[in-house]
């Protein structure tokens, strides 16, 4: 396990962590969330010892092995399989143990032919996959995975999901894919305002908690400011009166002791609103018998594909990497010429294309602002500056040259150009790769609201479930059009080349499971759901009662404070005495209710997790 306490880290004036702390307990799989630039990768680097905190401690047990997905590529063996086997734990080395390396390599998309290939001959994406395979093969005490999904196709991602669900040691994972994170983690840890907050459960739980805490902070701050003004008014009014000297001095001391809450600074998110161009026709694009291969005499990536794109379509292109998804987008964009077949565009089509290679088309010597202005219909600098701000290049940051930007920042510039360009069809190739979770969700919302067609290449099942109404599927050596949503595809067709999750030797040699009595299973599941409803319902009811009582007491306290202020002005001793006692009693009651409320919330979280795990275990057994 890992224990972090009082962690401080800053780069110049930029504070990343301020007295932050957390613990990763045995068996916990933790999703690490936070906006880009808020310290997720920095935290990983400090755990790995590649960077050091300014102060605080990071406690790691002796002989505790950390497995980390590194972007640094260095291979020493002459074949992929030999390279993967290098990472087998010492106790598992030997010819009979290479099955583990083979299973993980195949799960990550390597074929048996790839096993004998030289690592240096692999594409950059597959070299990173080989690094990931080596980490998984090594069976460390904790896995640190930073955006592992960026280099995986959808089939490999589904395999990795099953692998990590069965991981019984510790895990910390960073990913922009919220559904993937929630499907494999037991806890979520958020970096927020230079602190770290960890809760049991999915990302939604920690987002709700942070939102509630910020609402409470703002209400408390507003209430405190109002009370402070009331006290200052009392002091100013009665400062010169000898009879009120003691009361004035008491209030002055109260003001001096009371900590002043600062107004929370606004945290900026990317703001997406695409510029929809009008279209009154039926089909924006029609494709007939499209075929393509890079070698005219060799195998074809695409064979006789026909489809149309209507003005409200959301078409997802899915499949393994290297099978032709990006090539198809380039064909649809007119950047490649098909071997045969046609791509017919409506005369009113206005196309906007976001491609990974398009980033290289940005001019290194131009500024962010100039790149946005180049595509703005009116070349309006003020409007361009607004887009720069929405893409998180506020103020003088809009004057940065493209040459000094990171890959992620260049992606944001390209997205900014898309927002400015009037379009009724968007072609998007993995647009979320360099976005954080909040920005990814903002993009998906904007795509839902866009009044035009969207054709998108993505491996994110969250995006597929949310957006896709039709699919172009690269699978089993061919490309086909599927008329239906992604869940329909999984239910009716499924992935032909999908690998089963890794098995241990014990599982491989165990006896076949007996058939499940589905009627009995449904009855037991229904009883468990009823038990969950009763247990969680009772806890939630008590939480609601306590929260209601606290709100009621706080409202009464506010009223008593007003009456006490008026009684003080009148010099009504009896009322002051009575109201002071009532305020003291109310404060004591509120102070006693908050710990109970905290315990109930903890119990609710724990019970919710317990029931979810029991239900998940039942589903797996079926």
N, C-alpha and C positions, 0 to 999 in steps of 0.2 A: 504494500500500500504506500501511498504518497501523502505526506502532510506538509502543507504550506501555511506559514503564518507571518503576519505583519510585513507582507511583501511590498516593497517600494521600488519603482523603476521609472526613470524619466530620461528623455533625450532632450537636453537643453531645457527649454521652457515647457515642452510637451510632456505632461505627466501621463504615464500609461497605467501604473498601479499605485494606489495609495492605501497602505495598511490592509492589503488584500490577503485573504486566506481561504483554504478549503482542505478537505481530506477526501481521498479516494480510498474507499474501504475494499477489502477482499471481495472479488466477484462482481464489482460494480462496473457497468459499461456506461460511460459518461459522454454525452454529447456536449461539445464546447461551442457556444454561440456568442455572437457579438459582431458589431459592424466592422467592416474593413478598416484597418488602421487602429483598432482599439486594443490590440495586444495578444490575439490568439496565437499567432506564430511565435511571437516574442516569448510567451509563456512556455511553449514547447522547447524553444531554444534554451531557456533557463533550466528546465527540467533535465535536458540533455547535457547541461554544463557548457554549452556553446556560447552562452552569455551569462552574466552574473547580475543578480539584483543589487540595487544601491544599498538596500538593507533588508532585513527579514531572513527567514530560513526556509529552505526546501529540504524536508527530511525524506530520505530514501533508504530503505534497509540495505544492509550489506548483502552482497551476492544477489541483489534484485536485478533481473535482466530486463532491459528496456529495448523493445523492438520499434524502430522508427522508419517510416517510409521516407527515404531521402531522395531528393531530386538530383543528387550528385551521382553520376553514372560512372562506375568503375568496375570492369569485369576482368577476371584473370583466366578463366577456363575457356576451352575452345568450343564447347557446345552449351546450349541453353540448359539441358538437363544436368550436366556436371556443375554448372554455375549454381543452379538451384540447390543441388545436393550439398554444396559447400556449407550451407546454413543449417543443415540437420544438427540437432543437439548431439554432443559427443556420445551420449548414451545410445543414440539411434543410428549412428553411422554404420554402413554396411550395405551389401547388395540387396538384402531383403527389405531394407527400409526405404528404398527410393520410391516405393509406391506412393508414399505421402507427398513427395515432391511432384511426382507425375500427376496425382489427383488434383493438387492445387494449381499446377500449370494449366491443366485442361480446363479447370473451372474458370481460370482467368483468360481463357480464349486461345491458348496455344494448342496446336494440333500435334499429333505424334511426329509428323514430318518436321515440325519446328524444333523438336527436342534435339535434333542433331545439327541444327543451324548454329552458326557462330553468333554470340550475343551482339557483336559489333555490326552484324548484317541486319539486325532488326531496326524497324522504324523507331523514332524517338518515343512514341506512345507505348510501344511494346517493350522497349527497354525499361521504361518506368514500371510496366506491369511485371517484368522480371524482378525488379527490385522489390515490388510488393510481394511477389511469390516468395522471395528469399526471407522477407520479414515473417510471413505466415509460417513458412517451413521451420523457422528457428524456434517456434513455440516459446516466446518470451513470457516473463511474468506480467508485463503490461505492454499493450500495443498503443503507440501514438501515431495516428493516421491523419495527415493533413491533406484534405481534399483528394482522397483516393479515387473518387468517382470521375474526376476530370479526364482520366485516361482510359476509362472503361466503357464498353458498349453496353447496351441494355441487357443482353443475355449474361455477360460477365458480372454486371451489377446485381442481377437477381441471384446469381450464385454466391457472390460476396455477402449479400444480405443474409442468406441461409447460414453461411459459414460463421458470420459474426454473431448471429442469434445463438449459435451453439458454443460460443467462446465462453469458457467458465472461469477465465482469469480476469484481469483488469483491462480496461480499454478507455482511451480518450480519443474522440474523433471530431475533426473539424470538417464540415461539409455545408455547401449552400443548399443541398437537397433535403428539405425538411422532412418529407415523408420517409426517405431512406434513413435519416437519423432517428426518427421516432420509432421506426420498425426494428432497430437493432439495439437501442440503448435502454438502460433501466433508470438513469438519472439525467438531468439536464443542468449544465453549469453555464451561467451567463456572465460575461464581462460587461459591466454597466457602470458608467460614471466612475471608472478607476477602481471599482470594487468587484468582487467575485461572489455570485450568489448561486448556490447549488440546491436543487430540490429533487425529490423522487418523482418520476413521471416524465411525460413528454414535454416538448418545447412549449406547448400552449400553457402548461401549468406555470412555468417560470415567467412567461410573458404576462399572464394574468396577475401574478403576484407582484411583479415590478410595476405594472400599471396601477394596481391598488395602492401600493406603497407611495407612488408619486402623487396620486390623488390625495391620500391622507396627508402627505408632506405639504402639499399646496393649501389644503384646507386648514391645517394647523398653522402654517405660516400666515395665512390671511387672518385667521382668528387672533393669533398672537399680535399681529400688527395693529388690529383694531383695539385689542386690550391695552397695547403699549400707548396708543394715542389717547385712550381714555385716562390712563394713569398720568401721562404727560399733561393733559388738560387739567387734571386735579391738582398736580404739582404747581403748574403755572397760576392757577386760580387762587390757591390758598398758601402760596409760598410766604407771603408777607404777613399772614395772620398767626399770631402767637399761639392761639388756642388750637391751631391745626398743625403745629410744628412737628409733633411726634408722628402724626399720620403722614405728613409730607415726607419726613425722613425715612419712614418705613417704606413708602412707595419708591423713593429714590434708590434705596438698597435693593428693592425688588427688581427694578429696571437694570441695576448693575449686575445682579446675579443671573438674570434671565438671558439664556443664550439666544441670539438672534438667528433665525433660520434664513438662509439665502434663497432667493428665487432660483429655481432650477433652470439651467441653461437649455435652450432648445437643441435637440439632437437632429441633425439634418438627414433625411432619407433622399434617395433618388426620386425624382418626380417625373413620371412618364405620362404623356398624353400625345398620342400619335396624331399627325396632321392628315385627317381623312380627306381624300379627293373625291368629288362626286362621281357616281357611276349609275346609269339607269338601265344598262343592258342586263342580260341574263348570265352570260359566261365571260369572264375576264380573259381566260386562256383555255385553249383546247389542244390536247396532245394526242397525236395519232401514230400508232405503231412505232414508237420511239425506240431506237436501238443505238448502242454505243459501246465501243471498246477502244482502248488506247492503241492497240495494234490491230490494224484492219483485218489481218489474217488470223488473229488469235482469238481467245475466248472473249465473249462479250459480258460486260458488267450489267448491261440493261438490254433486254430482248423484247421487242414488240409491246411496249408499255403504252396504254391509252388511258386518258383521263381528261376531265374538265375541272376547272376551278370556278365556282360561282362566287358571287360578291360577298357572301356571308360564310364561306367555307373555312374550316379550321383543319387543315390537312397536316398530319404528322408523318414524317419520313423516319422509319425506325429500322434497326437491324444492327448486326455486328459491324465493327469498324473495318475499313478497308474494302467494303463490298460495293461501294458506289453511291452512298447517300449524298456526300458533298458534290460528287460529279453530276448527279441528277440536278441538284440546285443550280450548278453552273450551266447546265444545258437549258434549264427553264429560264435562267437569267440572260441567255443568249451569249454567254461567254465561251461556250464550246459549241462546235457544230456536230450534230448527230451523224452517224454513219448512214442511217436511213430513218424515215419517218419525219414528222413535222411538228413544230411548236407554233401554233397560231395565236397571235395576240389581238385582242379587241383594240380598235383604233383609239379608244379612250383610256386604255390601260396606263396607269402610272405606277411604276415598279420601284420599290426601295429594297435594297439587298444588303443584309449584314452577313458577311462571311469571315471566317477566321483569317484567311489570307488577305482580305480587304484592308486589314489593319496596316499592312505594308504599303498600301497606296496613299496613306497620309503623308503629307510633305514634311520632312524632318525640320525644315527651316521655318515653317509657318507656326503661328501661335494657335492655341486652342480656339480663341475667338475668330481668327482668320479662317480656320477650317469650317467653323459653323457658318460664318458669313458667306462662304463660297457657295453654299447650297440654299441659303435663305432666299425666298422668292423676291424679296425687296432689298436684299443686302443691307438690312437694317441693323446697325450696331447695338442699339438698345435691346432689340428683340434677341439678338445673338447672345448678349450678356445674360439675359434671363435664362436662356437654354444652358449656358455655361454654369450658372448657379444651380440649376436643376440637376445638372450632371456632376455637382459637387466640385466645381471650379469657381468659387466665388471670388469677387474682387480681383486683385492682381494675379491670382492663380490662373485666370483666363488668359493671361499674357505669357504663360509658360510655352516654350517651344516644344513641339512634338518630340524632338530628339531626346529630351530629358525625361520623358514620361515612361512609366512602367508599362508592361503589357496590359495590365488591368485598366490603367488610366487611359491608354489608347483605345481600348474597347469602349470605354465610356464616351470618348470623343466620337467614335463611330456611331454609337447609339444616339448621341446628341444630333448628329447629322441626319439620322433617320427620323427623329422627332420633328425636325424642321421641314424635311422634304414632303411636299404633298404627295400622298400615295393612296391607292385603293387596293394594292397587293403588297404584302411584306414577305420577303424570303429571308428566313433567319436560320443561320447555322450555329447551333450551340450558343445562343446569345447569353446564357447565364453563367458561363464558365468562370468569369472573373468578377461575378457579383456576389455580395453577401446575401444572407437569407432574406433580410428585409427588402433589399433591392430586387431580388428575384420575385418576391411576392408582389411588389409594386408593378414589375414588368408584366406579370401574368394578368393582373387586374386591368392594366392598360390594353393588353391584347384582347381581353374579353370585351372591352368597350369599343375597340377599334371598328369603324364602319367600313369594312373591306375584307378581303380574303387574307388568310395567313397560311403560309406553307413553312413548316418548321422542322429542322433536324434536332432531335433531343433524345437523351437517354433518361431524362427525369420522368419517373412514373407519376409524380405529382402533377407535372405539366400535362402529361398525356391524359390522365384521368380528368383533369380540369378542363382542358381545351379541346382535345381532338374529337372531331365528328367523323372523320374518315382517315384511313391509314394507307401509306405506301410502304409495303413490308419487304425488306431484303432478308430472306431466310431460305435455308435449304437449297442454296445455289441458284435462286431465281428471285425476281422482283414481281410482286403482285399488288393489285389494288384491293383493299378491304373496305367494303361499305358498312361502316359501323364504328362505334366508339371503342376505346382501348379495352375496356372490361369485356365487351362483346367478343373481341378478338381472343382474349385470354380464355374465355369460357368456351368458345366454339372452335378455335383453331389451335392456339398456343404456339410456343416456340419449338420448332422441330429439332434444333440443335442444342437445346438447353440441357446442361449437365445437372445431375443430382448433387445435393450437398455432400461434402466430404464425409466419409465414414471412418470410424476407428476400426481396428482389427477385431475388437470385441463385437462390434455391431455386425461386421461382415460374417463372423462365424456363428452368430447366435441363431437360435431356431426361428423359423418364420412365425410372425405374429398370428394369433388366432383371429378369425373374422370378428369384426365388431358388431354387436347387437345394436343396430341403429335406433330401434325403438327405445331400448334401455338407455342408450346414450342421450337421446333427446330428453327423456324424463329426468335423468340426472342433471343434464345441463339446465333444464328449466328450473329445477330445485335450487341449483347454484345461483342462477340469475335472481330468483326470488329472495334467496338469503342475502345476496349482494344488495338488492333493493332495500330490504328491511334494515340491514346493518348500516349502510351508508345513509339511508333516509333518516334514521334516528340521529346519527351524528350531525347531519346537515341541519336537521330541525333544531338541535340544541345550539349549534353555531349561529343560526339565524336568530334564535331567542336572545343569545348573549349579545350579538351585534345590535339587535333592536334595543336591548336594555342600555347598552353603552351610548347609543345615539340619543335615547330618551334622557339619560342622565346628563349628557353633554348639553342638550338643549335646555334642561332645567338649570344647569350650572350657568349657562349664558344669561338666562333670565334672572337668576339669583345675583349674578355679578352686577347686572344693571340696577337691580333693586338695592344692592349693597352700596353702589355708587351714590344713588339718590338718598339713601339713609345717611350716608356719610356727610353729604351736603347739608341735610336737615339737622344732623347731630342727634338722630334717633338711636339712642343707646340700645334699647331693647331689640329693635329691628336688626341693628348691626350684630348684636350677640347671636340672635336666632339665625340670621342668614349666614354668618360665619360658620356656625356649627353645621348648618345644612350643606354648605360648600365643602367643609372638611369631610363630612360623611360621604358626600357624593364622590369626592376625589378618591377617598379610601376604597369605596365600592368599585369605581372604575379601575383603580390600580389592581384590585383583586381579580377583576373579571378578565383582564388582558392575558395573564399567565394561563388561565383556564382556556381561553380562546385559542392561544398558541398551541396548547397540548391537544385540543380537539382537532385543530387543523393538521397537526402532525399525525394524529391517529387516523384521520380521514385519508390523508395521503398514503399512509402505510397500508390501511385496509383496501383502498382502491387498487394499489399495486398488487397486493396479495390476491385479490379476486381476479384481476386481469391475468396474472400469471397462471392461476388455476384454470381459467377459461381457455387460455392459450394452450396449456398443456393438454386439455381435453381435445381441442381442435387437432393438435399434432397427433394425438393417439388415434384419432379417426382416420 
